[in-house]
Amino acid sequence: MPRDRRDYFYRKAKVEGYRSRAAFKLKQINERFNIIRKGDTVVDLGAAPGGWLQVAKELSGGTVAGVDLLPIEKIEGVETIKGDIRLDTTVDKIKELIQRGSKKEGADAVICDAAPNLSGNWSYDHARSIDLATSALECARKILKPRGRFVVKVFQGDMFPDFMNKVRRSFVKVQAFSPEASRKQSAEIYVIGKQLLPEAVKPGGEYIVTIENVGAGGDGIARVNDFVVFVKGAEKGETLKIRIRHVKPNFAFGERIE
């Protein structure tokens, strides 16, 4: 490896025809976490200039869309949207594109390598990075299908643990990863979320439920917004207040609140 990793990946991107050196970050993330799979519908948020779109199309071969405030130069087989991911109008355009292109109800993977324009004030830049990543997370929740996957770049700092907890409330598996292609001195890190959790119930949420049945393991079975919740020690016909402890893609576990 040459001493200057930045130069190495910059030159490699030029040789292999990628629009940015960041293309290799996505390749390395995907090798480790298998975020994008053959036939997937993929949405790239903050996609300009398009390096991640190029890789996403190679990996998926399916419907790939890029969204950015800036125009994105055309990439064969890739759809682009000019818009703000914080706006419902943009989210609606993304959903329409997914439905039109893949006939799916949501994206399989949402990726985001966006970063704020740096001011040189680290606290300010970190806060803006967290804000941008949070907007990407909120957008991803609206356009991902159940069990969908998510990758977002964020700058490390004092707000990072809280952001990780937000992602953990939305996905079954959450990890942070720094690919080799990131600059050695960079504070950027990528947060990977796998298996999007349903909107029906929230971890830590409190609900009043009626136990409809008792499962083979002896746990009471209730429903919250038609979502199955298991409650330990509850009896059929009992109405009680519960707090959600864990949420899985198809069911949740709750505990009685005395």
Salt bridges, closest charged atoms under 4 A:
GLU16 OE2 - LYS12 NZ 2.87
ASP40 OD2 - ARG149 NH1 2.77
GLU58 OE1 - LYS27 NZ 3.54
ASP84 OD2 - ARG86 NH2 2.80
ASP88 OD1 - LYS142 NZ 3.64
ASP108 OD2 - LYS104 NZ 2.59
ASP108 OD1 - LYS145 NZ 2.50
ASP113 OD1 - LYS153 NZ 3.43
ASP158 OD1 - HIS126 NE2 3.53
GLU188 OE2 - LYS25 NZ 2.81
GLU188 OE1 - LYS153 NZ 3.59
GLU199 OE2 - ARG141 NE 3.00
GLU199 OE1 - LYS202 NZ 3.11
GLU206 OE1 - LYS241 NZ 3.47
GLU206 OE2 - ARG243 NH2 3.04
GLU212 OE1 - ARG223 NE 3.50
GLU238 OE2 - ARG256 NH1 2.57
GLU255 OE2 - ARG243 NH1 3.52
GLU258 OE2 - ARG256 NE 3.83
